[in-house]
């Protein structure tokens, strides 16, 4: 009878496993990016109320949005004239293509906007290494672009439309041996003023330095205010995975710096309900998604007006800054400067760009544990360590993030070795005196108070802590949650392979082998623990490995690897302690 039941249970387990694999194959896929280019550029053309800073739908800011040099706050008193610009179709002749060693960018000459940006060193999926991840795009699937220009008395952008910039050639490339690359868009205004919109790229960098060079060839002062903005619609994050279970979903929304707080979140819901309005010295604003972000970082030497706009009719979210009005005297030259970052959330790179920008790698409320865990992981994997902003390389690293997680688990286990040992000794003694405990319960089953007193005496005599078995789990939980955030947020672990079938430690195990091994190790560890006297509690403990196995099926493989390694180390430690206690006289 027992054999038949075992065969039935094994058959059910196999069928369940095959069904889960089939579900994963059919539905567990990463969101695909639609790369179909939109030919209608109406999203770039101002609407009738474009110059009204309070307008719900302004594509570009009003000249009055610029902070006044005397007051340092935006002037929003100017009324809005009507726009007369017509939408223009996007043609291939308008697109300027730029390629560096890490970026592939498309710039639309209408407005000089960045309408597509691919990250060449970050594949879209691990099994398509030749297809880069597309961060910015203007396609049928989504609108996510970076725009900039000049507003004001002599600005390039107005309610009448945006300029079409001239360029020497349609394609630029950073060649081998070159460190930087300048792409110049030029515009000559009616009064003779020449404006150069320069994009500067550097080898190995995702930071684009943007300069508007004003050469005032007229006989009157030139005035204008620089603005930059990020426009994104409400589409889903293209980098998130639909496979698996995400108890802590990744953040998709805006963030900005303020003098009161270096990192502020501005969710899409917040942007729909209210507009951001503030002025700050320096600062930055960003649009954040899983592993990647785009951010405008204006000149740190000036005060800028920061704002947000939600275009309800197009379901578009706009983050913008407007710099103070700059005056360029006749015959003089002036520069309006800002930086634009579009790439991975690499903490060291972001920290070097602007204060607080590295905090977009959001480890949650346990960041003070996650940050050391990440630092140790990087050290074990690469041999590099950062101390007070200075990076040191000791020349040692395992070169595999999975092995680094195993070594990290060993380090954590050593840190809590004595605490775990005390807990396991308590459980071993409880297991050894289990017959005596059962005798006390039978003897005083009608007197619960007397039963509790006798059990407490036994605990004191045998030096048993009845709650000792919970301590290792309680200690592990903050580390477990912190490691989850590290795996979830650290782009360094994106598509990081381990061995064999695991090619991405940040995603679930595609064959569920690690969760099954984890469940088996948990079951074996339960066998070393004393059987709970309460039948209900005993049944709960019996089914706990099964529940945890199902729960861990869709967790990141790196997290399951940590738990499995911890279980194996705990089993070894507990087995030695249990054998030692049982062999005592």
PEHU-V340946 format. One record per pair of residues at least 24 apart in sequence whose ideal C-beta (glycine too) atoms are under 6 Angstrom apart, sorted by sequence separation. I is the first residue (numbers start at 1). J is the second residue. If there is no record, write none. Layout:
I & J
I & J
This chain:
163 & 187
179 & 203
193 & 217
279 & 303
380 & 404
192 & 217
193 & 218
296 & 321
298 & 323
192 & 218
257 & 283
279 & 305
519 & 545
522 & 548
191 & 218
257 & 284
377 & 404
380 & 407
52 & 80
278 & 306
51 & 80
193 & 222
256 & 285
433 & 462
115 & 145
277 & 307
519 & 549
49 & 80
255 & 286
276 & 307
377 & 408
113 & 145
114 & 146
276 & 308
376 & 408
50 & 83
254 & 287
255 & 288
275 & 308
429 & 462
48 & 82
113 & 147
285 & 319
430 & 464
515 & 549
518 & 552
48 & 83
429 & 464
46 & 83
251 & 288
252 & 289
271 & 308
515 & 552
272 & 310
299 & 337
426 & 464
515 & 553
271 & 310
426 & 465
45 & 85
250 & 290
298 & 338
512 & 553
45 & 87
297 & 339
426 & 468
427 & 469
518 & 560
525 & 567
514 & 557
521 & 564
296 & 340
42 & 87
423 & 468
515 & 560
518 & 563
522 & 567
271 & 317
295 & 341
508 & 554
514 & 560
518 & 564
521 & 567
525 & 571
528 & 574
41 & 88
514 & 561
517 & 564
521 & 568
294 & 342
423 & 471
509 & 557
41 & 90
423 & 472
39 & 89
239 & 289
240 & 290
506 & 556
528 & 578
39 & 90
111 & 162
239 & 290
237 & 289
239 & 291
292 & 344
293 & 345
420 & 472
505 & 557
112 & 165
237 & 290
505 & 558
110 & 164
109 & 164
232 & 287
502 & 557
109 & 165
297 & 353
230 & 287
297 & 354
416 & 475
230 & 294
254 & 319
44 & 111
293 & 360
412 & 479
154 & 222
228 & 296
154 & 223
155 & 224
487 & 556
153 & 223
154 & 224
284 & 354
96 & 167
152 & 223
487 & 558
152 & 224
288 & 360
487 & 559
112 & 185
152 & 225
284 & 357
96 & 170
97 & 171
98 & 172
99 & 173
100 & 174
150 & 224
151 & 225
85 & 160
484 & 559
83 & 159
84 & 160
85 & 161
150 & 226
151 & 227
81 & 159
483 & 562
148 & 228
234 & 315
147 & 229
233 & 315
233 & 316
146 & 230
98 & 183
112 & 197
231 & 316
232 & 317
145 & 231
231 & 318
63 & 151
144 & 232
63 & 152
229 & 318
230 & 319
61 & 151
143 & 233
142 & 233
229 & 320
401 & 493
142 & 235
227 & 320
228 & 321
263 & 356
262 & 356
30 & 125
227 & 322
401 & 496
263 & 359
402 & 498
434 & 530
60 & 157
225 & 322
226 & 323
225 & 323
257 & 356
431 & 530
38 & 138
43 & 143
225 & 325
430 & 530
33 & 134
38 & 139
100 & 201
37 & 139
38 & 140
101 & 203
223 & 325
427 & 529
36 & 139
402 & 505
36 & 140
223 & 327
401 & 505
34 & 139
255 & 360
34 & 140
221 & 327
222 & 328
34 & 141
51 & 159
221 & 329
50 & 159
369 & 478
373 & 482
226 & 336
228 & 338
373 & 483
219 & 330
216 & 328
218 & 330
370 & 482
374 & 486
46 & 159
369 & 482
373 & 486
214 & 328
216 & 330
366 & 481
370 & 485
216 & 332
366 & 482
370 & 486
374 & 490
215 & 333
214 & 334
364 & 485
213 & 335
363 & 485
211 & 335
212 & 336
211 & 337
363 & 489
210 & 338
361 & 489
209 & 339
210 & 340
207 & 339
208 & 340
207 & 341
206 & 341
206 & 342
206 & 343
345 & 491
344 & 491
428 & 577
432 & 581
424 & 574
428 & 578
432 & 582
425 & 577
429 & 581
405 & 558
409 & 562
424 & 577
428 & 581
405 & 561
409 & 565
413 & 569
135 & 292
405 & 562
409 & 566
66 & 225
406 & 565
61 & 227
152 & 325
146 & 340
291 & 491
291 & 494
33 & 238
73 & 279
31 & 238
135 & 342
30 & 241
31 & 242
67 & 279
28 & 243
117 & 342
72 & 303
74 & 305
67 & 303
67 & 305
65 & 305
58 & 309
57 & 311
69 & 324
66 & 322
65 & 322
67 & 324
66 & 324
61 & 320
66 & 325
61 & 322
244 & 508
245 & 554
244 & 554
126 & 495
126 & 503
126 & 504
